[in-house]
Amino acid sequence: MKLKDSVVIVGLFLLSFFNLNSIVEARIRHYRWEVKYEFKSPDCFKKLVITINGISPGPSIIAQQGDTIIVDLTNSLVTENVAIHWHGIRQIGTPWADGTEGVTQCPILPGDTFRYQFVADKAGTFLYHAHYGMQREAGLYGSIRVGLPKGEAEPFSYDYDRSIILNDWYHKSTYEQAAGLSSIPFVWVGDPQSLLIQGKGRFNCSTPGIMAGVCNATNPECSPYVLTVVPGKTYRLRIGSLTALAALSFEIEGHNMTVVEADGHMVDPFVVNNLYIYSGETYSVLVTANQDSSRNYWVVSKMVSRNNKTPKGLAIFNYYPNHPTKSPPTVPPNGPMWNDVESRVNQSLKIKSHPNYIHPVPKTSDRVIIFLNTQNKINGYNKWAINNISFTLPHTPYLLSLKENLLSTFEQTLPPDVINGYSNYDINAVETNVNATTSNSLYRLKFNSTVDVILQNANTMTVNNSETHPWHLHGHNFWVLGYGKGKFNVTEDPKSYNLVNPVMKNTVPVHLYGWTAIRFVANNPGVWAFHCHIESHFYMGMGTVFEEGIEKVGKLPPAIMGCGDTKRLIKP
């Protein structure tokens, strides 16, 4: 069958082996993508952007639960490798398709075409994005929308379904940023220049120092994103964040939002005026167009959790038949204060499983791992670390090393489940962490065991400073057992865990000077990254890898090989 540049959907009707009269419908969603650099002006400032088939955000993947998704990805970046992670897809039976360079595959070389093939195993709102270097923030990302199987329905109703990706935007290239993060003296990436809503923002072209011709405020590429609505109708907005740094608040002027889904899981509905969302998270909110329809309204994203000067991201909530470019008659809402920690924590505490969609949580765990998030100096370089170990990727991906018995390719000393001296560690002080080091060792988890991970926040290398970290686990959904202020008490704090209706997620925030407790079952054979979803933090070492059931992984496809010690495995 000939592939087209657009999505090819093939309906396969197979006779059931058990009932010849029943017909099972299976679908293949087949995409052909070309990744390359193009000059774009998403916020009016022209720069090189990584596009898919000429656009950023890239094409949306729309499927139903159980569909097979095939993406033939051609790397036309000329001088850069690439890999794409399917964020929120568990890759059950296909760990090599997770798209994590250095963990599950070798990168896709310039000029090569690589096939990703996997099953959309669960309905919900998911994302995809680059997972090579810091390419995600160069524009290589998009949305995945997976519907329920035919005949099933959500526990809420709506008239229309829309996807919106929120992002922050830098004018410096990822190379410049990475060079600064890896230098002595250290050069921080700083605040983003703009916030984008569905790939569109607005930078002030009159800013001093901007070269003539580089920024054009009249460029239609940076005209505000417009969400056109019909009065009286209810909209499901699938909102995902793929910011490189920013924690965000999101609101629609004059309209309440009802949160109904988080990371692909139904939640007990609750109403918000503004939604806090962290990098890697997705939410579905219901919004009814029930306000004065003679005017339009602002859609606003705002950077929170860091004291910043980044201007708000603005879009237009357009009531039909008003003209879509008609600006609202009001000033955009100010939104919450950047340092309003309490309201952010309160929202986290509100998110519980929907009463009809509770996945029973194991009442106890087999293993408890405490990850103390620290900022460190290692050999003069600024690093992020967990338990004083700053993570580095090996040249040979772990999945290949473990499956092909190439164990000399990474450090075999297992990292600790808790940092030595944790009981005396002062999370409110600038600790010297003189024993901090770098390592590419990983955690080996007993297959089918239940694992608790406590994410403990602490002070950075700056006095009176702690940062919000959104942590993402590949290959799994986990129960969020609880949040707490201060230092985790291994004896007392587990008594407050929510074991009744905890929400399941794949990404969760750790708030300032606080802790977050998660629980998951290590039942997905493979090797899975677990890391802070802030690009610069992961680049600087804030992450690790879990291995579980590697002996149960099937034969690896040759296409994921070709780097490090796997070169000798490829037959000429």
C-alpha positions as a printed Julia matrix, in Angstrom:
572×3 Matrix{Float64}:
   0.0     0.0    0.0
   1.4     3.38  -1.0
   1.96    5.85   1.88
   0.84    9.45   1.57
   2.19   12.46   3.4
  -1.08   12.73   5.29
  -2.39   10.15   7.73
  -3.31    6.84   6.16
  -5.94    4.95   8.11
  -6.39    1.34   7.25
  -9.37   -0.54   8.69
  -8.55   -4.2    9.2
 -11.53   -6.48   9.76
 -10.55   -9.85  11.21
 -12.83  -12.81  11.88
 -12.81  -13.84  15.49
 -11.32  -17.26  16.13
 -13.99  -17.86  18.74
 -17.07  -16.6   16.94
 -17.13  -16.54  13.17
 -20.13  -14.2   13.25
 -18.32  -11.48  15.18
 -16.03   -9.0   13.51
 -13.15   -7.33  15.3
 -12.11   -3.93  14.02
  -8.46   -3.02  14.29
  -6.95    0.14  12.92
  -3.52    1.21  11.8
  -2.78    4.93  11.86
   0.17    5.46   9.53
   2.09    8.73   9.38
   5.06    9.81   7.29
   6.98   12.69   8.84
  10.0    14.69   7.75
  11.9    16.53  10.49
  13.95   19.53   9.4
  14.97   23.08  10.31
  13.05   26.01   8.88
  13.0    29.71   9.63
   9.82   30.51  11.54
   8.48   33.43  13.59
   6.18   31.87  16.2
   6.46   34.96  18.42
   7.35   37.41  15.6
  11.11   36.85  16.16
  12.59   34.86  13.27
  14.78   31.9   14.18
  15.48   28.32  13.16
  12.71   25.98  14.31
  12.55   22.19  14.06
   9.41   21.34  12.13
   7.52   18.2   11.16
   6.23   18.38   7.6
   6.81   22.12   7.74
   4.86   22.91  10.9
   5.42   23.39  14.63
   3.62   22.17  16.69
   3.73   19.05  14.56
   0.72   17.09  13.24
  -1.65   15.77  15.9
  -1.97   12.02  16.24
  -5.64   11.08  16.63
  -6.45    7.45  17.38
  -8.66    5.12  19.38
  -7.59    2.88  22.22
  -6.08   -0.29  20.77
  -5.02    1.28  17.48
  -1.53    0.66  16.14
   0.39    3.84  15.39
   3.17    3.79  12.81
   5.37    6.82  12.26
   8.01    6.73   9.53
  10.35    9.5   10.62
  12.91   10.93   8.19
  15.68   13.0    9.76
  16.47   15.91   7.44
  18.26   18.0   10.08
  21.49   17.49   8.07
  23.89   17.89  11.01
  21.87   16.6   13.98
  20.59   13.28  15.27
  17.02   13.01  16.49
  14.68   10.81  18.56
  11.0    11.27  19.49
   9.4    10.17  22.76
   5.69    9.3   22.87
   4.92   10.89  26.21
   2.31    8.97  28.22
   2.26    5.91  25.93
   3.46    2.98  28.06
   5.0     1.01  25.17
   3.81   -2.33  26.54
   5.7    -4.96  24.56
   7.58   -2.33  22.53
  10.1    -0.71  24.92
  12.41    0.03  21.98
   9.78    2.43  20.61
   9.83    4.73  23.66
  12.01    7.14  21.69
  14.54    7.96  24.4
  18.02    8.3   22.93
  20.66    6.68  25.12
  18.05    4.69  27.04
  15.95    2.71  24.55
  17.49    3.44  21.15
  20.38    4.87  19.22
  19.54    8.25  17.71
  18.25    8.57  14.15
  21.12    9.8   12.0
  20.78   12.61   9.45
  19.31   11.27   6.24
  17.95    8.1    7.83
  14.31    7.03   8.1
  13.25    5.21  11.26
   9.92    3.48  11.91
   8.22    3.87  15.29
   5.44    1.32  15.77
   3.4     0.93  18.95
  -0.11    0.46  20.31
  -2.13    3.28  21.84
  -2.98    1.15  24.86
  -5.06    3.68  26.79
  -7.49    6.46  26.02
  -6.53    9.95  27.07
  -4.55   13.08  26.32
  -0.86   12.59  25.59
   2.07   14.3   23.9
   5.09   13.63  21.75
   8.37   15.5   21.7
  12.07   15.28  20.89
  14.19   13.33  23.36
  17.65   14.06  22.03
  19.7    16.8   23.67
  17.49   19.85  24.19
  15.67   19.66  20.84
  12.22   19.71  22.41
  12.47   23.44  23.01
  13.43   24.01  19.36
   9.86   23.22  18.28
   9.81   19.44  17.86
   6.61   18.48  19.65
   2.91   17.76  19.19
  -0.23   16.25  20.7
  -1.69   12.74  20.85
  -5.42   12.27  21.35
  -6.6     8.72  22.03
 -10.34    8.1   22.17
 -12.21    5.36  23.97
 -13.11    2.17  22.11
 -16.27    2.33  20.04
 -19.35    2.04  22.26
 -17.71    3.44  25.4
 -18.18    6.97  26.71
 -16.57    9.3   29.23
 -18.39   10.19  32.45
 -18.98   13.71  31.13
 -20.44   15.22  27.97
 -19.26   17.9   25.56
 -19.95   19.12  22.05
 -16.48   19.66  20.63
 -12.95   18.38  21.31
  -9.84   20.59  20.95
  -6.13   20.17  21.76
  -3.95   23.05  22.95
  -0.23   22.88  23.69
   1.34   25.47  25.96
   5.01   26.25  25.64
   7.73   28.74  26.49
  10.04   30.07  23.81
  13.7    31.07  23.7
  15.46   33.03  21.0
  18.86   31.47  21.61
  19.5    28.12  19.96
  19.65   24.95  22.0
  23.37   24.78  21.17
  24.01   28.15  22.78
  22.01   27.18  25.85
  23.7    23.79  26.21
  27.13   25.39  25.85
  26.34   27.81  28.69
  25.06   25.03  30.95
  28.23   23.02  30.31
  30.7    25.87  30.79
  32.92   27.29  33.51
  31.79   29.9   34.39
  28.22   28.64  34.27
  25.76   30.53  32.03
  22.1    30.02  32.95
  19.47   29.92  30.18
  17.44   32.63  31.9
  13.73   33.3   31.54
  12.05   32.5   28.23
  11.44   35.42  25.88
   7.83   34.45  25.17
   5.01   32.07  26.03
   3.3    30.26  23.16
  -0.28   29.01  22.98
  -0.61   26.36  20.27
   2.65   27.57  18.73
   1.81   31.28  18.66
   2.99   34.14  20.84
   3.97   37.79  20.7
   7.41   39.26  21.39
   7.82   43.03  21.61
   9.76   43.81  18.42
  10.65   47.28  19.74
  12.79   45.71  22.47
  16.22   47.4   22.45
  18.97   45.41  20.75
  16.73   43.58  18.28
  18.22   43.67  14.79
  16.12   45.19  12.05
  14.29   42.57  10.01
  14.66   39.83  12.62
  11.41   40.7   14.34
   8.22   41.62  12.48
   5.1    42.33  14.53
   2.89   42.14  11.42
   4.0    38.63  10.46
   0.85   36.45  10.27
   2.82   33.53  11.76
   2.63   35.25  15.15
  -0.99   36.33  15.01
  -2.73   35.05  18.17
  -4.12   31.54  18.25
  -7.9    31.73  17.93
 -10.28   29.25  19.54
 -13.66   29.81  17.88
 -16.66   28.69  19.9
 -20.41   28.5   19.29
 -22.53   30.15  22.0
 -24.07   27.64  24.38
 -21.79   24.76  23.39
 -19.4    22.93  25.74
 -15.81   22.31  24.72
 -13.35   19.72  25.93
  -9.97   21.42  25.88
  -7.08   18.96  26.08
  -4.32   21.15  27.47
  -0.73   19.93  27.52
   2.43   21.69  28.65
   5.79   21.13  26.97
   7.62   24.08  28.45
  11.38   23.95  28.67
  11.4    25.73  32.04
   8.16   27.47  32.97
   5.44   26.34  35.33
   2.26   27.96  34.04
  -1.18   29.12  34.99
  -3.83   28.97  32.26
  -7.17   30.77  32.21
  -9.96   31.91  29.92
 -11.21   35.35  30.81
 -14.67   35.24  32.4
 -15.07   31.46  32.09
 -14.73   28.68  34.65
 -13.1    25.4   33.73
 -14.04   21.97  35.05
 -11.07   19.6   35.31
 -12.1    16.08  34.24
  -8.91   14.3   33.14
  -5.24   14.3   34.1
  -2.53   12.45  32.14
  -5.08   10.08  30.61
  -6.99    9.34  33.84
 -10.5    10.44  34.77
 -10.56   12.64  37.86
 -13.25   13.62  40.3
 -14.38   16.86  38.59
 -13.51   20.18  40.19
 -13.87   23.76  39.01
 -10.99   26.2   38.61
 -10.66   29.78  37.46
  -7.08   29.19  36.44
  -5.32   25.87  35.87
  -1.78   25.3   37.09
   0.13   23.04  34.73
   3.73   21.83  34.77
   5.94   20.65  31.93
   4.88   17.18  30.78
   1.39   17.31  32.29
  -1.88   17.08  30.38
  -5.39   17.98  31.51
  -8.84   17.95  29.97
 -11.09   20.79  31.06
 -14.69   21.47  30.11
 -15.59   25.04  29.17
 -19.07   26.21  28.23
 -19.43   29.24  25.95
 -22.05   30.85  28.21
 -20.91   34.47  28.44
 -21.84   37.58  26.47
 -21.41   36.41  22.87
 -21.17   39.91  21.4
 -17.49   40.08  22.32
 -14.35   37.95  22.43
 -12.31   36.98  25.5
  -8.64   36.55  26.34
  -6.97   33.19  26.8
  -3.92   33.69  29.02
  -0.9    31.66  30.05
   1.4    33.07  32.71
   4.74   31.92  34.1
   4.63   31.13  37.83
   6.95   29.61  40.46
   9.89   31.77  39.35
  10.27   35.52  39.71
  10.28   36.44  36.02
   9.73   39.15  33.42
   8.35   36.89  30.7
   5.22   38.46  29.15
   1.96   36.54  29.23
   0.97   34.23  26.42
  -2.25   35.48  24.79
  -4.84   33.84  22.54
  -8.44   34.71  21.66
 -11.59   32.9   22.79
 -13.69   33.85  19.77
 -17.49   33.73  19.99
 -18.94   32.95  16.57
 -19.89   34.93  14.49
 -17.54   37.63  15.82
 -14.49   38.2   13.65
 -11.66   35.95  14.89
  -9.14   38.79  14.89
 -11.38   41.05  16.96
  -9.42   41.77  20.13
 -11.29   41.55  23.42
 -12.28   44.98  24.8
 -10.55   44.34  28.11
  -7.05   44.12  29.51
  -5.88   40.49  29.85
  -6.36   39.09  33.38
  -3.33   39.41  35.65
  -3.57   35.83  36.85
  -2.1    34.55  40.13
   1.06   35.86  41.75
   4.19   34.03  40.66
   5.02   33.1   44.26
   1.55   31.93  45.34
   2.77   28.47  46.36
  -0.27   27.66  48.5
  -2.76   27.8   45.63
  -0.53   25.57  43.5
  -0.24   22.99  46.25
  -4.01   23.17  46.87
  -4.7    22.32  43.25
  -2.36   19.32  43.46
  -4.24   18.11  46.53
  -7.6    18.4   44.75
  -6.75   15.93  42.01
  -8.33   12.57  42.91
  -9.52    9.65  40.82
 -13.08    9.74  39.54
 -15.26    7.52  41.79
 -16.11    5.25  38.84
 -12.51    4.99  37.6
 -10.49    4.14  40.69
  -7.56    1.83  40.07
  -6.98    0.09  43.43
  -3.57    0.97  44.82
  -1.42   -1.69  46.53
  -1.66   -1.05  50.25
   2.05   -1.61  50.86
   5.22   -1.42  48.83
   8.19   -3.77  48.49
  10.78   -1.03  48.18
  11.08    2.64  49.13
  13.49    4.91  47.27
  14.04    8.49  48.44
  15.28   10.88  45.75
  16.78   13.97  47.32
  16.83   16.63  44.58
  20.0    18.66  44.95
  21.91   21.31  43.04
  25.62   20.63  43.09
  29.12   21.72  42.1
  31.02   18.82  40.53
  34.56   19.49  39.33
  33.66   23.15  39.01
  30.55   22.55  36.9
  27.0    23.38  38.0
  24.89   20.22  38.07
  21.54   18.92  39.23
  21.51   15.57  40.97
  19.49   13.07  42.95
  21.15   11.75  46.08
  24.31   13.64  45.04
  24.57   11.66  41.8
  24.29   13.68  38.6
  23.01   11.49  35.79
  24.86   11.08  32.5
  23.77    9.06  29.47
  26.04    6.28  28.2
  27.09    6.0   24.54
  25.37    2.62  24.29
  21.65    2.67  25.18
  20.78    0.72  28.32
  18.13   -1.44  26.64
  20.67   -2.69  24.14
  23.46   -3.11  26.7
  21.31   -5.15  29.05
  19.64   -7.28  26.39
  22.87   -7.98  24.48
  25.02   -8.39  27.63
  27.22   -5.37  26.96
  27.5    -4.53  30.64
  30.88   -2.82  30.36
  29.15    0.12  28.67
  27.84    1.63  31.9
  28.68    1.63  35.6
  27.53   -1.49  37.42
  27.59   -0.06  40.96
  23.95    0.39  41.93
  22.87    3.86  43.09
  21.58    4.19  46.67
  17.9     3.99  47.69
  18.55    6.85  50.1
  21.43    9.27  50.37
  23.93    8.58  53.12
  23.21   11.07  55.89
  19.64   11.83  54.79
  18.42   12.03  58.38
  20.78   14.94  59.05
  20.41   16.7   55.7
  19.1    20.26  56.03
  16.8    20.87  53.06
  16.5    24.57  53.95
  20.22   25.32  53.81
  22.83   25.57  51.08
  24.58   22.25  51.57
  28.09   21.78  50.17
  27.46   18.21  48.92
  31.21   17.67  48.67
  30.79   13.98  47.79
  28.64   14.65  44.71
  29.63   12.81  41.56
  28.42   11.94  38.06
  27.3     8.45  37.09
  25.37    6.49  34.44
  24.39    3.67  36.78
  20.74    2.6   36.95
  18.22    1.12  39.38
  17.36   -2.58  38.99
  13.78   -3.28  40.1
  12.4    -6.72  40.86
   9.78   -7.54  38.26
   6.19   -7.15  39.49
   7.35   -5.52  42.71
   5.63   -2.43  44.11
   7.93    0.56  44.4
   7.52    3.82  46.3
   9.55    6.84  45.22
   9.72    9.87  47.48
  10.75   13.0   45.6
  12.27   15.35  48.15
  12.93   18.97  47.27
  15.66   21.03  48.9
  17.48   24.35  48.72
  19.55   25.13  45.62
  23.05   26.61  45.73
  21.37   29.99  46.22
  20.3    31.07  49.71
  16.56   30.81  50.39
  15.79   29.3   47.01
  13.96   26.11  46.09
  12.49   25.25  42.68
   9.46   23.38  41.36
  10.39   20.15  39.55
   7.92   18.19  37.38
   9.03   14.53  37.31
   8.04   12.23  34.44
   8.2     8.42  34.46
   8.41    6.61  31.13
   6.61    3.31  30.58
   4.25    3.61  33.56
   1.41    5.32  35.28
   1.87    5.82  39.01
  -0.39    6.57  41.95
   0.18    9.95  43.58
   0.03    9.06  47.27
   0.53   12.52  48.68
   2.33   15.82  48.99
   3.94   17.34  52.04
   5.77   20.4   53.29
   9.3    20.21  54.59
  11.4    17.1   54.94
   9.82   13.67  54.47
   9.54   11.67  57.69
   9.86    7.98  56.84
   7.91    6.96  59.93
   5.1     9.52  60.17
   4.38   10.81  56.66
   3.31    7.48  55.09
   0.42    7.47  57.58
  -1.11   10.36  55.59
  -0.96    8.61  52.21
  -4.16    8.56  50.17
  -4.79    4.85  49.57
  -8.5     5.33  48.8
  -8.76    7.34  45.59
  -5.3     8.54  44.53
  -5.05    9.79  40.98
  -2.78    7.99  38.52
  -0.44   10.14  36.45
   2.82    9.96  34.51
   4.1    13.41  35.5
   3.9    15.07  38.89
   5.27   18.28  40.47
   7.49   18.49  43.51
   6.76   21.78  45.2
   9.18   24.17  46.88
  10.79   22.73  50.05
   8.34   19.85  49.91
   7.98   16.2   48.97
   5.81   14.12  46.66
   5.22   10.39  47.13
   4.36    8.09  44.22
   3.8     4.32  43.94
   3.99    2.1   40.87
   4.23   -1.57  39.97
   7.37   -2.58  38.06
   5.48   -4.78  35.59
   6.49   -3.38  32.2
   9.58   -5.2   30.9
  12.14   -2.73  29.71
  14.36    0.19  30.67
  12.6     3.42  31.57
  13.81    6.97  32.13
  12.61    8.9   35.18
  13.59   12.55  35.17
  12.76   16.18  35.78
  10.91   17.41  32.68
  12.62   20.8   32.71
  14.99   20.62  29.74
  17.96   22.34  31.38
  17.58   20.36  34.62
  17.6    16.98  32.89
  20.5    18.12  30.7
  22.36   19.01  33.89
  21.81   15.55  35.39
  18.43   15.51  37.14
  17.25   12.03  36.29
  17.84    8.3   36.44
  16.76    5.03  34.79
  14.8     2.0   36.06
  15.27   -1.52  34.7
  12.65   -4.2   35.22
  12.09   -7.63  33.67
  14.74   -7.18  31.0
  14.81  -10.94  30.42
  11.16  -10.74  29.31
  11.85   -8.23  26.54
  11.56   -9.74  23.06
  14.16   -9.69  20.32
  15.36   -6.15  19.68
  14.85   -4.69  16.21
  18.18   -3.96  14.44
  16.97   -0.46  13.54
  17.51    0.8   17.11
  21.2    -0.14  17.01
  24.24    1.47  15.41
  25.83    3.53  18.19
  28.38    2.75  20.92
  29.18   -0.92  21.32
  26.11   -1.99  19.32
  27.93   -1.3   16.06
  29.53   -4.73  16.19
  26.1    -6.37  16.56
  24.96   -5.18  13.15
  25.61   -7.72  10.43
  27.06   -6.27   7.22
